[in-house]
C-alpha cells in the first residue's frame, strides 16, 4: 500500500468515526444541559419579614415558567400575609425592653440541572417564624421540553419504587449509621434506622423530590424525613 493510499484510508476512517458518533442515539450531546434562562429575584426587608427569593425563567417554556413562579410567589405571598399578624401578636405578648423582636425570614433559592430535553429545578425554601430554628421545604419540577409534560422518578430512572427505595436505604444506612457509629448510641441507631425505613419506604410520595443531572438522577430528603433536623438535607444518587 502506498503512503498516499494509506492517508486516504485513514482520513476516510476518521470521517466515518465522527459521523457515527454524531448520529448515535442517546449520545453525550443528549445528556448535556443547555437550556438558557434568566434569574428573577425578590429582595424585600420589612420590620416583620425579610425576603430573599431567586428563581429561574427559561426560554420558550411558558407553562413551566408559570408553574415555577406560581409555586414560589404564591406561597411567599400567603406566608407574608400570615406573618404580619403573627409577628405583631408575638411583639404584643413579649416585653423585651429595648430589644427588638427579629423579623421572620423567607428565603428561596433554586438549583437548575437537566439534559438536552429535560429541565430539573430543585426549589429550596427556608422559613423562620420564631423558635429554635426555621424549617426547610423542598420541591422539584422535572419537565420534558419535547413532550411538554412533567416526568416522575420512574420515567427518569426506569427503575421500580422497590429498587429506588433499596438504593436510598442502603446509602442512608451507610452514611447515617455505619459511618457514624462512634457518635450515636445503639438506641439512636435503632431510631435512625426506623426513620430511614419509614422515610424511604417504597411508595411514590417518598420520592417526589428528585433531579436529573445528565446521566445521573438524585433523590432528596428534607430534614426530619429520614433523619433528625441536625443532619440536614440528604441527597442520594439513585442512577
C-alpha positions as CSV (number, residue, x, y, z in Angstrom):
1,X,0.0,0.0,0.0
2,X,1.4,3.4,-0.9
3,X,1.7,6.3,1.6
4,X,-0.9,8.2,-0.3
5,X,-3.4,5.4,-0.2
6,X,-2.9,4.9,3.5
7,X,-3.5,8.5,4.2
8,X,-6.8,8.4,2.2
9,X,-8.0,5.3,4.1
10,X,-7.1,6.9,7.5
11,X,-8.9,10.2,6.7
12,X,-12.0,8.2,5.5
13,X,-12.0,6.1,8.7
14,X,-11.7,9.2,10.9
15,X,-14.6,10.9,9.0
16,X,-16.7,7.8,9.4
17,X,-16.0,7.8,13.1
18,X,-17.1,11.4,13.6
19,X,-20.3,10.8,11.6
20,X,-21.1,7.7,13.6
21,X,-20.5,9.4,16.9
22,X,-22.7,12.3,15.9
23,X,-25.6,10.1,15.0
24,X,-25.6,7.7,17.9
25,X,-28.9,7.9,19.8
26,X,-28.6,8.9,23.4
27,X,-25.1,10.2,23.0
28,X,-23.3,12.6,25.3
29,X,-24.9,15.6,23.5
30,X,-28.3,14.4,24.6
31,X,-27.2,14.4,28.3
32,X,-25.7,17.9,28.2
33,X,-27.9,20.6,29.7
34,X,-28.0,23.7,27.5
35,X,-31.3,25.5,28.3
36,X,-30.9,29.2,28.7
37,X,-32.7,31.1,31.5
38,X,-32.8,34.3,33.4
39,X,-32.9,34.6,37.2
40,X,-35.8,36.6,38.8
41,X,-35.1,38.0,42.3
42,X,-37.2,39.4,45.0
43,X,-35.4,41.2,47.9
44,X,-37.6,42.8,50.5
45,X,-36.9,43.9,54.0
46,X,-39.9,44.8,56.3
47,X,-39.9,45.1,60.0
48,X,-41.7,41.8,60.4
49,X,-40.3,39.8,57.4
50,X,-37.0,39.6,55.4
51,X,-37.4,38.1,52.0
52,X,-34.8,36.8,49.6
53,X,-36.0,34.9,46.6
54,X,-34.5,33.8,43.3
55,X,-35.9,31.5,40.7
56,X,-35.3,30.7,37.0
57,X,-37.4,31.6,34.0
58,X,-36.5,29.6,30.9
59,X,-36.7,30.4,27.2
60,X,-39.7,29.0,25.3
61,X,-41.2,27.2,28.2
62,X,-44.2,29.4,29.4
63,X,-46.0,26.6,31.1
64,X,-43.0,25.6,33.2
65,X,-42.2,29.2,34.0
66,X,-45.7,29.9,35.2
67,X,-45.7,26.9,37.4
68,X,-42.3,27.8,38.9
69,X,-43.4,31.4,39.5
70,X,-46.8,30.4,41.0
71,X,-45.3,27.8,43.2
72,X,-42.8,30.2,44.7
73,X,-44.5,33.6,44.7
74,X,-48.0,32.4,45.8
75,X,-46.5,30.5,48.8
76,X,-44.5,33.6,49.7
77,X,-47.5,35.9,49.5
78,X,-49.5,33.6,51.7
79,X,-46.8,33.5,54.3
80,X,-46.3,37.2,54.1
81,X,-50.0,37.8,54.8
82,X,-49.9,35.4,57.7
83,X,-46.6,36.6,59.2
84,X,-47.5,40.2,59.6
85,X,-50.3,39.4,62.1
86,X,-48.3,36.6,63.8
87,X,-45.2,38.8,64.3
88,X,-47.3,41.7,65.7
89,X,-49.1,39.3,68.1
90,X,-45.7,38.0,69.3
91,X,-44.4,41.5,69.8
92,X,-47.5,42.4,71.8
93,X,-47.2,39.4,74.1
94,X,-43.5,39.7,74.7
95,X,-41.9,42.5,76.7
96,X,-38.3,42.7,75.6
97,X,-37.3,46.1,76.9
98,X,-35.1,47.8,74.3
99,X,-34.5,44.6,72.4
100,X,-36.5,44.2,69.2
101,X,-38.0,41.0,68.0
102,X,-36.1,39.9,64.9
103,X,-38.1,39.7,61.7
104,X,-39.3,36.4,60.3
105,X,-37.4,35.1,57.2
106,X,-38.5,33.7,53.9
107,X,-35.6,32.5,51.7
108,X,-35.9,30.7,48.4
109,X,-33.1,29.5,46.1
110,X,-33.2,27.1,43.1
111,X,-30.8,24.6,41.6
112,X,-31.1,24.1,37.9
113,X,-29.9,21.0,36.0
114,X,-31.1,18.5,33.4
115,X,-30.3,17.2,30.0
116,X,-30.9,18.3,26.4
117,X,-34.6,17.6,26.7
118,X,-35.3,17.7,30.5
119,X,-35.2,20.7,32.8
120,X,-34.9,20.0,36.5
121,X,-35.5,22.6,39.1
122,X,-35.0,22.0,42.8
123,X,-36.7,24.6,44.9
124,X,-35.3,25.1,48.5
125,X,-37.4,27.2,50.8
126,X,-36.3,28.2,54.3
127,X,-38.8,29.7,56.6
128,X,-38.1,31.2,60.1
129,X,-41.1,32.2,62.1
130,X,-39.7,32.1,65.6
131,X,-38.5,29.2,67.7
132,X,-35.2,27.4,67.9
133,X,-34.7,27.2,64.2
134,X,-36.5,27.5,60.9
135,X,-37.9,24.9,58.5
136,X,-36.6,23.7,55.2
137,X,-39.0,22.6,52.5
138,X,-38.0,21.1,49.2
139,X,-39.9,20.7,45.9
140,X,-38.8,19.8,42.4
141,X,-40.1,20.2,38.9
142,X,-38.8,17.9,36.1
143,X,-40.1,18.9,32.7
144,X,-39.7,17.3,29.3
145,X,-39.4,20.1,26.8
146,X,-40.2,17.8,23.8
147,X,-43.4,16.3,25.2
148,X,-44.2,19.4,27.3
149,X,-45.1,17.1,30.2
150,X,-43.7,16.6,33.7
151,X,-41.9,13.4,34.5
152,X,-41.8,11.4,37.7
153,X,-38.9,9.4,39.0
154,X,-40.0,6.2,37.4
155,X,-39.8,7.9,34.0
156,X,-36.4,9.4,34.8
157,X,-34.7,6.3,36.1
158,X,-36.7,3.4,34.5
159,X,-36.4,1.8,38.0
160,X,-39.2,0.5,40.3
161,X,-40.0,2.1,43.6
162,X,-38.6,-1.0,45.3
163,X,-35.3,-0.6,43.5
164,X,-35.1,3.2,44.3
165,X,-36.0,2.5,47.9
166,X,-33.4,-0.1,48.2
167,X,-30.6,2.1,46.8
168,X,-31.7,5.0,49.1
169,X,-32.0,2.9,52.3
170,X,-28.6,1.2,51.8
171,X,-26.9,4.5,51.2
172,X,-28.6,6.2,54.1
173,X,-27.7,3.2,56.4
174,X,-24.1,3.6,55.4
175,X,-23.9,7.4,55.7
176,X,-26.0,8.0,58.8
177,X,-25.4,4.8,60.8
178,X,-22.4,2.7,59.7
179,X,-20.1,5.7,59.2
180,X,-21.4,7.4,62.3
181,X,-21.2,4.5,64.8
182,X,-19.0,6.3,67.4
183,X,-21.3,9.3,67.6
184,X,-24.6,7.6,68.2
185,X,-25.8,5.1,70.8
186,X,-27.4,1.8,70.0
187,X,-30.9,3.2,70.8
188,X,-30.2,6.2,68.5
189,X,-29.1,3.8,65.7
190,X,-32.4,1.9,66.0
191,X,-34.4,5.1,65.9
192,X,-32.4,6.3,62.9
193,X,-33.0,3.0,61.1
194,X,-36.7,3.3,61.8
195,X,-36.8,6.9,60.3
196,X,-34.9,5.7,57.2
197,X,-37.2,2.7,56.7
198,X,-40.3,5.0,57.0
199,X,-39.0,8.0,55.0
200,X,-37.5,5.8,52.2
201,X,-40.3,3.2,52.1
202,X,-41.1,2.2,48.5
203,X,-44.0,4.5,47.8
204,X,-44.4,7.4,45.3
205,X,-44.7,10.1,47.9
206,X,-41.3,9.5,49.3
207,X,-39.5,10.0,46.0
208,X,-41.3,13.1,44.6
209,X,-38.2,15.3,45.2
210,X,-35.6,14.4,42.7
211,X,-33.5,16.0,39.9
212,X,-31.9,14.9,36.7
213,X,-28.3,15.9,36.0
214,X,-27.0,14.4,32.8
215,X,-27.0,10.7,33.2
216,X,-27.4,10.9,36.9
217,X,-30.6,11.1,39.0
218,X,-30.7,12.3,42.6
219,X,-33.3,11.9,45.3
220,X,-33.6,14.5,48.1
221,X,-34.9,14.0,51.6
222,X,-35.9,17.0,53.7
223,X,-34.8,17.3,57.4
224,X,-36.9,15.0,59.7
225,X,-37.9,12.7,56.8
226,X,-35.1,10.2,57.2
227,X,-33.0,11.7,60.0
228,X,-33.2,14.4,62.7
229,X,-33.0,18.1,61.8
230,X,-29.3,18.4,62.7
231,X,-28.4,16.0,59.8
232,X,-29.8,18.4,57.2
233,X,-30.9,17.6,53.7
234,X,-30.0,14.1,52.4
235,X,-29.0,13.7,48.7
236,X,-28.8,10.3,47.3
237,X,-27.7,9.3,43.7
238,X,-30.0,6.5,42.6
239,X,-28.8,6.3,39.0
